[in-house]
Amino acid sequence: MQFDDDARLDTSEVQDVRGSRIPGGRATVGGGIAGLIALLLGLFLGVGPDQLGLSSGGDQPEAVSSPLAQVQQSCRSGRDANTRDDCRMVAVVNSVQDYWDAEFARRGGSYSRSPTVFFTQRVGTACGSATSAVGPFYCPGDRKVYLDLDFFDELRTKFGASGGPFAQAYVVAHEYGHHVQDLTGSLRRGQDGLTGANSGSVRVELQADCYAGVWARHATTTPDESTGRPLITRLTEDDIRDGLNAAAAVGDDRIQERFQGRVTPDTWTHGSAAQRQQWFDTGYRSGDMARCDTFR
C-alpha cells in the first residue's frame, strides 16, 4: 500500500486527543472480565457504547484536543503517510471520504464528512463513555469514528491477524461503512435487539465490510483534491489478502473459538469469518455499493 508522496493530507478530518484527559464522567468499561466482554460484544459493532449498555449515563462531554496532539504537526503529506502509522490513518480517512463524497454525488446525493477521533485508553462521546476495550467504533450520535491506534497491535497479537498497512485501512474503511449506513438509513435496520447469524446486527456488519471492499476497489483511482491524482498509488493483491485476513480474524466464530473455546452462532453479532471475507470480496470485486444489500 503506497501513497502519493506529494499529496497534501487533510488533518482537519482527524481529531487527535491522544494523551488528553476527558473532563467529567468516567468510563464504565474496565479491564478484566468486563473489558473482555466489552471487547467481544463491541469489536467492530460499529455503533456507540450506549447501544452495548456501556455508557456511564447522562450527557458525556466531547473529547477535546490535547497539547500532545501529533497529527496536525506531523502529518502533512503522503510521504508522511508512507512512514508513520498515524499519518497513514489520516491518509486512509481522506481517501475513504473522497471516494464516498464522489460516489454520493454521482448518485445525486450529498455525503457529509465524518471525523475520526484518535484516543488512548478512554474517550467521551455522544453515545456515552468508552474505553479502548470496546475496539474501534462509530457513534451515530455525533457521527464520528473512534479509534485507539493500539488496537492494531491487538488485531495481530490477540486475534491472530497477519497485520499490515491494509489490514489497518480495512478497519477504518469498515467504520466509515457504518457512517454511510447512517446517512442512507440502513444502520437503523441493525437495531432489532436480536443476535444470531440472520440478525440485523450481523447484516449491518457484513454490509459495512462490503462497503470497505467497494472503497478498496476504487482507492487507486479516486482523485485527491490537492493533486488531482489518486492519494493511494499502489494497492497489491497481498494488501487485499491482509484485509481479508483481518476480516476473518474478527469473525464471530473465530473470536468465540479463541476466547471461549466453542462456537455459538445464536449469539453472533458480526458474522462468521467466511461471511466477512465473502462480503468484503463482493464489494471489492464488484466495486458497486448496490451489490452490498445484505438484507435481502
Secondary structure, 3 states (H helix, E strand, C coil): CEECCCCECCHHHEEECCCCCCCCCCCCCCCHHHHHHHHHHHCCCCCCHHHHCCCCCCCCCCCCCCCCCCHHHHCCEHHHHCCCHHHHHHHHHHHHHHHHHHHHHHCCCCCCCCCEEECCCEEEECCEEEEHHHCCEEECCCCEEEECCCHHHHHHHCCCCCCCHHHHHHHHHHHHHHHHHHHHCHHHHHCCCCCCCCCHHHHHHHHHHHHHHHHHHHCCCCECCCCCCECEEECCHHHHHHHHHHHHHCCHHHHHHHHHCCCCHHHCCCCCHHHHHHHHHHHHHHCCHHHHCCCC
